[in-house]
Amino acid sequence: VRARKLLLCTNAYTPVAFRLLRHKMVPARVHQFITRPLTSAERDSLGWRGGEAIYTAHEILENYRITADGRVVGGSKDVNVAFGNRLPEACQPDSFRLIERAFRERFPTLSGVPIERYWGGYIAITLDFLPVHGALAGGQALYYGGCNGHGVPTCTLMGATLADEALCERSEVARALERFELPWPPEPLRW
């Protein structure tokens, strides 16, 4: 393959697969769950008529929303990092119990509603919770990462930003993200 520019957009896999940017971001695992569909009485017990998404206001947030078929989707709460900048294990029953306990505390009227399944994925975390971007190989390789669990909007924004930079145009977003980036400490402090 020949190209004038390489865009490296591998987020949590960057420090693992390529062993790059290990001082800028750490791979982590987060989880979500989904309940069975709520009955009308269960839904009414919530007083949550609009179905708005709910997020708690701390860095390791909880999130909940009602799906079109009346289920509650929620999770996060627990972010898992593995020693040595490896990808954390995919199946984490302790995390499942923690996010279920948080769900039951937030919605006590749903104490009998079973959770049907859990799933998760890898995210990349930066120390200041802002994405990182820059250039490697004398400007021939451009990268971004560290979506911090906000992958869809961050990837959309950073994809456009890298496209501008690949065309040698400096975007407002790139200028706004210029800052002193706190490096992750070495092991064992990183873990």
C-alpha positions as CSV (number, residue, x, y, z in Angstrom):
1,V,0.0,0.0,0.0
2,R,1.3,3.4,-0.9
3,A,-0.1,6.5,0.7
4,R,1.1,10.0,1.5
5,K,-0.6,9.9,4.9
6,L,-1.5,7.1,7.4
7,L,-4.4,7.7,9.8
8,L,-4.1,5.6,12.9
9,C,-7.6,5.4,14.5
10,T,-7.4,2.3,16.7
11,N,-8.3,3.9,20.1
12,A,-7.9,1.3,22.9
13,Y,-6.0,-1.1,20.6
14,T,-3.2,1.5,19.8
15,P,-1.2,0.9,23.0
16,V,-1.7,-2.8,22.9
17,A,-1.4,-3.9,19.2
18,F,1.1,-1.3,18.1
19,R,2.7,-0.5,21.4
20,L,2.3,3.2,20.6
21,L,1.1,6.1,22.7
22,R,1.3,4.0,25.9
23,H,2.2,7.2,27.9
24,K,-1.0,8.9,26.5
25,M,-3.8,6.4,26.9
26,V,-4.7,3.2,28.7
27,P,-7.0,0.5,27.4
28,A,-9.9,-0.3,29.7
29,R,-13.1,-2.4,29.6
30,V,-16.6,-1.2,30.4
31,H,-19.9,-3.1,30.5
32,Q,-23.6,-2.6,29.8
33,F,-26.7,-4.6,30.5
34,I,-30.3,-4.9,29.2
35,T,-33.4,-6.0,31.1
36,R,-36.4,-7.8,29.9
37,P,-39.2,-5.5,28.6
38,L,-40.9,-3.6,31.4
39,T,-44.6,-4.1,32.1
40,S,-46.8,-1.0,32.0
41,A,-47.0,-1.0,35.8
42,E,-43.2,-1.2,36.1
43,R,-42.7,1.6,33.6
44,D,-45.3,3.8,35.4
45,S,-43.6,3.2,38.7
46,L,-40.5,5.0,37.4
47,G,-42.3,8.3,36.5
48,W,-39.8,8.2,33.5
49,R,-42.3,9.1,30.8
50,G,-40.1,10.8,28.2
51,G,-37.5,8.0,28.0
52,E,-34.7,10.5,28.2
53,A,-31.2,9.1,28.6
54,I,-29.9,9.5,32.2
55,Y,-26.2,9.9,33.0
56,T,-24.7,10.5,36.4
57,A,-22.4,13.4,36.8
58,H,-19.0,11.8,37.7
59,E,-16.1,10.6,35.6
60,I,-16.9,6.9,35.9
61,L,-20.6,7.5,35.0
62,E,-23.6,5.4,35.1
63,N,-26.0,5.5,32.2
64,Y,-29.6,4.4,31.6
65,R,-32.1,4.6,28.9
66,I,-35.4,3.0,27.8
67,T,-35.3,1.2,24.5
68,A,-38.1,1.3,21.9
69,D,-39.4,-2.1,23.1
70,G,-39.5,-0.9,26.8
71,R,-36.3,-2.4,28.2
72,V,-33.8,-0.6,30.4
73,V,-30.2,-0.5,29.0
74,G,-27.6,0.7,31.5
75,G,-24.1,0.3,32.8
76,S,-20.6,1.7,32.9
77,K,-20.0,2.5,36.6
78,D,-16.9,0.2,36.6
79,V,-13.9,0.7,34.4
80,N,-11.3,-2.1,34.4
81,V,-7.7,-1.7,33.5
82,A,-5.2,-4.5,33.3
83,F,-1.6,-4.5,34.5
84,G,1.0,-4.0,31.9
85,N,-1.3,-2.0,29.5
86,R,-2.9,-5.2,28.3
87,L,-6.6,-5.5,27.3
88,P,-8.6,-6.5,30.4
89,E,-10.5,-9.8,30.4
90,A,-13.8,-9.7,28.6
91,C,-15.9,-11.6,31.1
92,Q,-16.0,-9.8,34.4
93,P,-18.7,-11.1,36.8
94,D,-17.7,-8.7,39.5
95,S,-18.4,-5.8,37.2
96,F,-21.7,-7.3,36.2
97,R,-22.7,-7.5,39.9
98,L,-21.6,-3.9,40.5
99,I,-23.6,-2.4,37.7
100,E,-26.6,-4.5,38.6
101,R,-26.3,-3.3,42.2
102,A,-26.2,0.3,41.0
103,F,-29.2,-0.3,38.8
104,R,-31.2,-1.7,41.7
105,E,-30.2,1.2,43.9
106,R,-31.2,3.8,41.3
107,F,-34.5,2.0,40.4
108,P,-35.8,0.2,43.5
109,T,-39.2,-0.4,42.0
110,L,-37.6,-2.6,39.4
111,S,-35.9,-4.9,42.0
112,G,-37.7,-8.0,40.5
113,V,-37.0,-7.2,36.8
114,P,-34.3,-9.6,35.5
115,I,-31.3,-8.5,33.5
116,E,-31.2,-10.6,30.4
117,R,-27.6,-10.1,29.3
118,Y,-24.4,-8.2,29.7
119,W,-21.9,-7.1,27.1
120,G,-18.9,-4.8,27.0
121,G,-16.1,-3.3,25.0
122,Y,-12.7,-1.7,25.1
123,I,-12.2,2.0,25.5
124,A,-9.1,4.2,25.8
125,I,-8.7,6.5,28.7
126,T,-6.5,9.6,29.0
127,L,-5.6,11.2,32.3
128,D,-7.5,14.5,31.5
129,F,-10.5,12.7,29.8
130,L,-9.9,14.5,26.5
131,P,-8.9,12.8,23.3
132,V,-5.3,12.9,22.1
133,H,-4.1,13.5,18.6
134,G,-0.9,14.2,16.8
135,A,1.6,13.0,14.3
136,L,4.2,10.3,14.2
137,A,6.9,9.4,11.6
138,G,7.7,13.0,10.7
139,G,4.1,13.9,10.2
140,Q,3.4,11.0,7.8
141,A,1.2,9.1,10.3
142,L,-1.6,11.0,12.1
143,Y,-3.4,9.5,15.1
144,Y,-6.1,10.1,17.6
145,G,-7.4,8.1,20.6
146,G,-8.6,8.3,24.1
147,C,-12.4,8.6,23.5
148,N,-12.9,7.9,27.2
149,G,-16.2,6.0,26.6
150,H,-17.7,8.6,24.2
151,G,-16.6,6.9,21.0
152,V,-19.4,7.7,18.6
153,P,-19.4,11.5,19.0
154,T,-15.6,11.7,19.6
155,C,-14.7,9.5,16.6
156,T,-17.0,11.6,14.4
157,L,-15.3,14.8,15.5
158,M,-11.8,13.4,15.4
159,G,-12.2,11.7,12.1
160,A,-13.1,15.0,10.5
161,T,-10.2,16.7,12.3
162,L,-7.7,14.1,11.1
163,A,-9.1,14.4,7.6
164,D,-8.4,18.1,7.7
165,E,-4.9,17.5,9.0
166,A,-4.2,14.9,6.3
167,L,-5.1,17.7,3.8
168,C,-2.6,20.0,5.7
169,E,-5.4,22.1,7.2
170,R,-5.4,22.9,10.9
171,S,-8.9,22.7,12.3
172,E,-10.4,24.6,15.2
173,V,-10.8,21.3,17.0
174,A,-7.1,20.5,16.7
175,R,-6.2,24.0,18.0
176,A,-8.7,23.6,20.9
177,L,-7.1,20.3,21.9
178,E,-3.6,21.7,22.0
179,R,-2.5,21.4,25.7
180,F,0.0,19.8,28.0
181,E,-1.0,16.2,28.0
182,L,-0.4,14.5,31.3
183,P,1.5,11.2,30.8
184,W,0.4,8.0,32.4
185,P,2.9,6.9,35.0
186,P,4.8,3.7,34.6
187,E,3.7,0.4,36.1
188,P,2.7,-0.4,38.8
189,L,1.3,3.1,39.3
190,R,-0.5,3.1,36.0
191,W,-2.5,0.0,37.0
